[in-house]
Amino acid sequence: MRRRAWWLTAIGVLLTAVMLFPVYWMINVSLTKTANMRKSPPNLIPVDGTLAGYTVVLHQQLPYLGTSLLVGAGTVALTLVLAAPAGFSLAKLHPRGGGALSFVLLIAQMIPAIIMAMGFYVIYLRLGLLNSVWGLILADSTIAVPFGVLIFTAFMSRIPDELVQAATIDGAGPLRTFFAIIVPVSRNAVVTVSLFAFLWAWSDFLFANTLDGGGSMQPITLGIYSYIGNNNQQWNAIMATAVVASVPAAVLLVVAQRYVAAGVTAGAVKD
Amino acid sequence: MKTTTAERSRARSAARHRDGAAKPAPSRALRARLRRSSQWAAWGFIAPVLIYLVLFYAYPLYRNLDLSLRSYTVASFVSGDAPFAGLANYENVIKNPTFLPALLNTAIFTFVSIAFQFAIGLALAVFFYRTFRLSATLRALFLVPWLLPLLVSASTWSWMLNSDSGIVNSFLHALGIGQVDWLTSPSWSLAAVLIANIWIGIPFNLVIMYSGLQSISPDVLEAAAIDGAGGWQRFWRITFPLLRPVSAITLLLGFVYTLKVFDIIWIMTRGGPATSSTTLAIWSYQLGFGSLLPDFSSAAAVGNVLIIIAVVFALVYIRARNRLEST
């Protein structure tokens, strides 16, 4: 038994190494000198490495990173404000027609972003919202809000009804119940939804490129894209930017791993 | 534990006093009023999302439909009116020589992606379900590709699949296989974007199938093992059939997500060379945003064809889910 378990670990490590090879390669290329970039065969480890790529990031990409943080934070705030009350209502207040709303939210998640982008473009053109951070936050939130409502509903239906009833007996209205009872015990749901909303907004490229392509404040995805688009051969700078853009994902995985798995599963399997 | 009668009766009267004074048994009329007012509260909490859905989902979709039924040009954006064209845009789109390749590529891209993502994800879920040292840590690391921004993954794969300097071709060269022009040859470009997309989708399948495995009672498998069923037999006769509901949901979600894929293909090949890796989503973008002379009406029409396909499968998904809930 012991020996078999040891073999399983070895196979597991091997599989993980194969799976994560592209991530390793991204880091390796980000540290490779431009002169060695076309070397055949390529250096498998960054011997004779350089931090030139990261210097370029530091000089050129900081404003993009700032915008992405702002867009991510804005999307999280908007998503929470809209989704948490709706989730509470669907889980505990039994609104008539709630089932239909859940259905609409499910369908909403399946609409391709390219179609939303086209609609937003036409509307923003009229309203003068093109190339603005606020317009981008609004558009990015459409990825997260339906998911957020469904997650909050799933989490909040697990809160015991007695808790809500006790609050009602003590004379608390729905608003008071929501803020004093429901929100504090729904911390896990808040973390899960915030995490995904942030990650999706941070990673968004399609909305950024169509709605903010000419903006003065552009997110990091457009920063990388403009590098590639310029036919820039500085692959160490491109990959260094990619590494930096991956930092939030890495942080979230370390800090909030169980919430990630919970979010993936709750989004797909209703419990 | 022992309590005196006096203590008990004191506690009881205190409870009666508290409940009785604060809340007399509600009459039927009062209860009806409470229910009505709670309906108001229920909808009050939903109202923000409802308004949001109308303004930021329904309205853009309506504008999209409107676009597809008129002939919009750059000039119409300035003047604000475009002539009604009926279904002419849809007719033109279907007659366009790009339509068939795009439809075919979408079908291949979707089905091949899902088949591999699901098979690999399930195999890994079964593997990681056995407990061994580091199994939880390694499983968590498998999530990385799914969490990375798509643009990052796509750029990395672009460089890895580069014809002259990519690591994949160096590896193939070491094995004695000649250079493959992954991104620049029409016969390989679809395979290239498929490889990247399968890689990105494996973690999602792994996590969901793993949670499906967790819901299977170990007793069943133990009983089968006692009855002499081997590992292979246990999987195909017990685990796999029991996973069917979760599998159905995973496959259908995968389908709807894969139909939407844009970033990966656009970054790696832009749908090219020619139309060799153009899917409906890519074509729609090319028409609407890919050139200096945008053709929004055709782009919207292509997008709506995509919606119709997605909705048909979404309905299948919801039917499957409802059936699952009723069992």
Interface residues (C-beta under 8 A of the other chain):
Chain A: A5 W6 L8 T9 I11 G12 V13 L15 T16 M19 L20 P22 V23 W25 M26 V29 M37 R38 K39 S40 P41 P42 V81 L82 A83 P85 A86 F88 S89 L90 L93 H94 P95 R96 G98 L101 F103 V104 L105 L106 I107 A108 Q109 M110 I111 P112 A113 I114 I115 M116 M118 G119 F120 Y121 V122 I123 L125 L138 A139 S141 T142 V145 V149 I169 G171 G173 P174 L175 F178 L199 W202 S203 F205 L206 N209 T210 T221 I224 Y225 I228 W235 I238 M239 A242 A245 S246 A249 A250 L252 L253 Q257 V260 A261 V264 T265 A268 V269 K270
Chain B: A22 K23 S38 Q39 A41 A42 W43 G44 F45 I46 P48 V49 L50 Y52 L53 F56 Y57 Y59 P60 L61 Y62 R63 N64 L67 F77 L124 F127 F128 R130 T131 F132 R133 L134 S135 L138 A140 L141 F142 L143 V144 P145 W146 L147 L148 P149 L150 L151 V152 S153 S155 T156 W157 S158 W159 M160 D164 S165 I167 S170 H173 A174 W199 I202 F204 V207 I208 S211 G212 V246 I249 T250 L253 V256 L259 K260 F262 D263 I267 A281 S284 Y285 G288 F289 F296 A299 A300 G303 N304 L306 I307 A310 V311 A314 I318 R321 E325
